Amino acid sequence: MSIPDIQSQPDTRKITIDKVGVKGIRYPIVVQDRENGIQHSVADLDIYVELPHQRRGTHMSRFLEVLDRYHTEVFIDKLDSFLNELKSTLKADTAYIDISFPFFIKKQAPVSKVVSLLGYDCFFNASYNNNFELWIGVKVPVTTLCPCSKAISVSGAHNQRSEIFIKVRYREFVWLEELIQLAEEHSSCEIFPLLKRSDEKFVTDKAYSNPKFVEDIVREITMELNKDKRITGFYVEAENFESIHAHNAYALISRI
């Protein structure tokens, strides 16, 4: 039986599509883990190619066919090969992939030393045109305490849950754990998934003694990234989910 290939029909509108592909794929992947070697995770993936003006459509099934050949290996090591094969398979000049996944680290409470797992949202964003380009990123939950509130109050200060987002491009490998540690070091206090009362006192006192505006956070992290010769570009964002306001506080610095 002959089945027509509608996607491969010519198109006369002369409009190139920047990105066409599949979004919201959920797939198992393997990522590098500094302590354990590798970590298995489940990622959400968006995969695209550029569609030239003379072709009506792309072949959506082929995105999954190529993905299935790569996901069982350490994916970050294979992204250039994956995108290059995607370009060849779909006869495209450019291919893209956006990957988000949870990454887990064992955290030891500061006083009781009880160990539990904390998950971090992590990201890979890659493209391949004439050259391969890769960005990696982390979103890190932390605690911040307001310097202004502490300075003007007699017996307290307001604090809040915050998120720090760091995304970097590099010439030499950078661990996700390095970016996570960098974010936590420049917060008022890092977050622990499991705290006993002695731990709760410790983190409360630490945050109170270490107040930070979002402006402080992004500037301090920028100073550290500027000194790292491996890194060729970055974004740093901080967002406080304010405890005494109906809005959030936000800051961003980028070097690209």
C-alpha positions as CSV (number, residue, x, y, z in Angstrom):
1,M,0.0,0.0,0.0
2,S,1.3,3.4,-1.0
3,I,1.0,6.0,1.8
4,P,1.6,9.7,0.8
5,D,4.3,11.6,2.5
6,I,2.5,14.9,3.1
7,Q,5.2,16.5,5.2
8,S,7.7,16.3,2.4
9,Q,5.4,18.1,-0.1
10,P,6.9,21.4,-1.4
11,D,5.7,24.7,0.1
12,T,5.5,27.8,-2.0
13,R,5.0,30.4,0.7
14,K,8.8,31.0,1.1
15,I,8.8,31.3,4.8
16,T,11.5,29.5,6.9
17,I,10.3,28.2,10.3
18,D,12.9,28.9,13.0
19,K,11.9,25.9,15.2
20,V,9.6,23.0,14.5
21,G,9.5,19.8,16.5
22,V,8.1,18.1,19.6
23,K,7.6,19.5,23.1
24,G,6.8,17.8,26.4
25,I,8.6,14.5,25.9
26,R,9.1,12.7,29.2
27,Y,12.0,10.3,28.9
28,P,14.6,8.6,31.2
29,I,18.1,10.0,30.9
30,V,21.5,9.5,32.5
31,V,23.4,12.5,33.9
32,Q,26.9,12.9,35.5
33,D,27.0,12.8,39.3
34,R,30.2,14.1,40.9
35,E,29.9,11.8,44.0
36,N,28.4,8.7,42.4
37,G,29.6,8.8,38.8
38,I,26.1,8.8,37.2
39,Q,22.6,9.5,38.3
40,H,19.4,8.3,36.5
41,S,16.7,10.8,36.1
42,V,13.5,11.5,34.2
43,A,13.6,14.5,31.9
44,D,11.1,16.7,30.1
45,L,12.5,17.4,26.6
46,D,11.7,19.9,23.8
47,I,13.4,19.1,20.5
48,Y,13.4,21.2,17.4
49,V,14.9,21.8,14.0
50,E,14.8,24.6,11.6
51,L,12.5,24.0,8.7
52,P,13.5,25.4,5.3
53,H,11.0,27.4,3.4
54,Q,10.6,24.9,0.6
55,R,9.4,22.1,2.8
56,R,5.8,21.9,4.1
57,G,6.6,20.0,7.3
58,T,8.9,17.9,9.4
59,H,8.7,14.3,10.4
60,M,7.8,14.2,14.1
61,S,8.3,10.5,14.6
62,R,12.0,10.8,13.7
63,F,12.8,13.0,16.7
64,L,11.8,10.1,19.0
65,E,13.6,7.6,16.9
66,V,16.9,9.5,17.2
67,L,16.3,10.2,20.9
68,D,15.8,6.5,21.7
69,R,19.3,5.7,20.5
70,Y,21.0,8.1,22.9
71,H,19.1,8.4,26.2
72,T,20.7,5.4,27.9
73,E,24.2,7.0,27.8
74,V,25.4,10.1,29.7
75,F,23.3,12.5,27.7
76,I,25.4,15.7,28.1
77,D,28.4,13.8,26.5
78,K,26.3,12.9,23.5
79,L,24.3,16.0,22.9
80,D,26.5,17.2,20.0
81,S,26.3,13.8,18.3
82,F,22.5,13.6,19.0
83,L,21.9,17.1,17.4
84,N,24.2,16.4,14.5
85,E,22.3,13.1,13.7
86,L,19.0,15.0,14.1
87,K,20.1,17.5,11.5
88,S,21.2,14.8,9.1
89,T,18.0,12.7,9.6
90,L,15.7,15.6,9.1
91,K,17.8,17.4,6.5
92,A,17.9,20.6,8.7
93,D,20.6,23.3,9.0
94,T,20.0,23.7,12.8
95,A,18.8,21.5,15.6
96,Y,17.9,22.4,19.2
97,I,17.2,20.6,22.5
98,D,16.0,21.9,25.8
99,I,16.1,19.4,28.7
100,S,14.9,19.9,32.3
101,F,15.2,17.2,35.0
102,P,15.4,16.8,38.7
103,F,18.8,16.2,40.2
104,F,19.2,14.8,43.7
105,I,21.9,15.5,46.3
106,K,22.3,14.0,49.7
107,K,22.2,16.8,52.3
108,Q,23.4,16.4,55.9
109,A,21.6,18.5,58.5
110,P,24.0,21.0,60.2
111,V,23.7,19.8,63.8
112,S,21.9,16.5,64.0
113,K,23.8,15.2,60.9
114,V,20.7,13.4,59.7
115,V,20.9,12.7,55.9
116,S,18.1,13.1,53.4
117,L,17.8,13.9,49.7
118,L,17.0,17.3,48.2
119,G,16.0,17.7,44.6
120,Y,17.1,20.5,42.3
121,D,15.6,21.6,39.0
122,C,18.4,21.4,36.4
123,F,18.6,22.3,32.7
124,F,20.6,21.6,29.5
125,N,20.0,23.9,26.5
126,A,21.9,22.9,23.3
127,S,21.9,23.9,19.7
128,Y,23.9,22.8,16.6
129,N,24.2,25.0,13.5
130,N,27.8,25.2,12.2
131,N,29.0,24.9,15.8
132,F,27.7,23.1,18.9
133,E,26.6,25.3,21.8
134,L,25.7,24.1,25.2
135,W,24.3,25.9,28.3
136,I,23.8,24.1,31.7
137,G,21.7,25.5,34.5
138,V,20.4,25.0,38.0
139,K,17.5,26.4,40.0
140,V,18.4,26.3,43.7
141,P,15.9,26.9,46.6
142,V,17.4,28.9,49.5
143,T,16.5,31.1,52.4
144,T,17.0,34.8,52.4
145,L,16.6,37.4,55.1
146,C,15.9,41.1,54.4
147,P,18.8,43.4,55.4
148,C,16.5,46.4,55.6
149,S,14.0,44.6,57.8
150,K,16.7,43.5,60.2
151,A,18.2,47.0,60.4
152,I,14.9,48.8,61.2
153,S,13.3,46.2,63.5
154,V,13.8,45.8,67.2
155,S,13.2,42.0,67.7
156,G,13.2,40.3,64.3
157,A,13.4,40.4,60.5
158,H,11.3,38.9,57.7
159,N,12.7,36.1,55.7
160,Q,11.5,34.0,52.8
161,R,12.0,31.1,50.5
162,S,14.0,32.2,47.5
163,E,15.2,30.7,44.2
164,I,18.6,31.3,42.6
165,F,19.0,30.4,38.9
166,I,22.4,30.1,37.4
167,K,23.0,29.2,33.8
168,V,26.5,29.0,32.2
169,R,28.3,28.3,29.0
170,Y,31.8,26.8,29.4
171,R,35.0,25.8,27.6
172,E,36.0,23.3,30.3
173,F,33.5,21.0,32.1
174,V,31.5,22.5,35.1
175,W,29.6,20.2,37.5
176,L,26.0,20.9,38.3
177,E,27.0,20.5,41.9
178,E,29.4,23.4,41.6
179,L,26.7,25.7,40.5
180,I,24.4,24.5,43.2
181,Q,27.0,25.0,45.9
182,L,27.8,28.5,44.5
183,A,24.1,29.5,44.8
184,E,23.8,28.1,48.4
185,E,27.0,29.8,49.6
186,H,25.6,33.2,48.5
187,S,22.2,32.9,50.1
188,S,21.3,33.8,53.7
189,C,21.2,30.1,54.4
190,E,20.8,26.9,52.3
191,I,17.8,24.7,52.6
192,F,17.7,21.2,54.1
193,P,14.9,18.7,53.4
194,L,15.0,17.3,56.9
195,L,15.6,19.3,60.1
196,K,15.5,18.5,63.8
197,R,14.9,21.3,66.3
198,S,18.6,21.8,66.8
199,D,19.0,22.2,63.1
200,E,16.1,24.6,62.8
201,K,17.7,26.8,65.4
202,F,21.0,26.7,63.5
203,V,19.6,27.7,60.1
204,T,17.4,30.4,61.6
205,D,20.3,32.0,63.4
206,K,22.5,31.6,60.4
207,A,20.0,33.4,58.1
208,Y,19.6,36.2,60.7
209,S,23.3,36.8,60.8
210,N,23.6,36.8,57.0
211,P,21.0,39.0,55.5
212,K,20.9,39.3,51.6
213,F,19.0,41.4,49.1
214,V,18.4,39.8,45.7
215,E,20.8,42.5,44.4
216,D,23.5,41.2,46.8
217,I,23.1,37.6,45.6
218,V,23.4,38.2,41.9
219,R,26.4,40.6,42.4
220,E,28.3,38.2,44.6
221,I,27.7,35.2,42.3
222,T,28.7,37.3,39.3
223,M,32.0,38.1,41.0
224,E,32.7,34.4,41.4
225,L,31.7,33.5,37.8
226,N,33.8,36.4,36.4
227,K,36.9,34.8,38.1
228,D,36.2,31.3,36.7
229,K,38.2,31.0,33.5
230,R,36.2,27.9,32.4
231,I,33.0,30.0,31.9
232,T,32.4,32.0,28.7
233,G,28.9,33.3,29.5
234,F,26.3,33.2,32.2
235,Y,22.9,34.3,33.5
236,V,22.3,34.8,37.3
237,E,18.8,35.4,38.6
238,A,17.5,35.7,42.2
239,E,13.8,35.8,43.2
240,N,12.5,36.2,46.7
241,F,8.9,34.9,47.3
242,E,8.3,37.7,49.8
243,S,6.7,36.9,53.1
244,I,5.4,40.4,53.9
245,H,4.5,41.6,50.3
246,A,2.1,40.5,47.7
247,H,4.8,40.6,45.1
248,N,8.3,39.1,44.6
249,A,11.7,40.7,44.6
250,Y,13.8,39.9,41.5
251,A,17.3,40.6,40.1
252,L,19.2,39.5,36.9
253,I,22.7,39.8,35.6
254,S,23.8,38.3,32.3
255,R,27.2,38.1,30.5
256,I,26.8,36.5,27.1
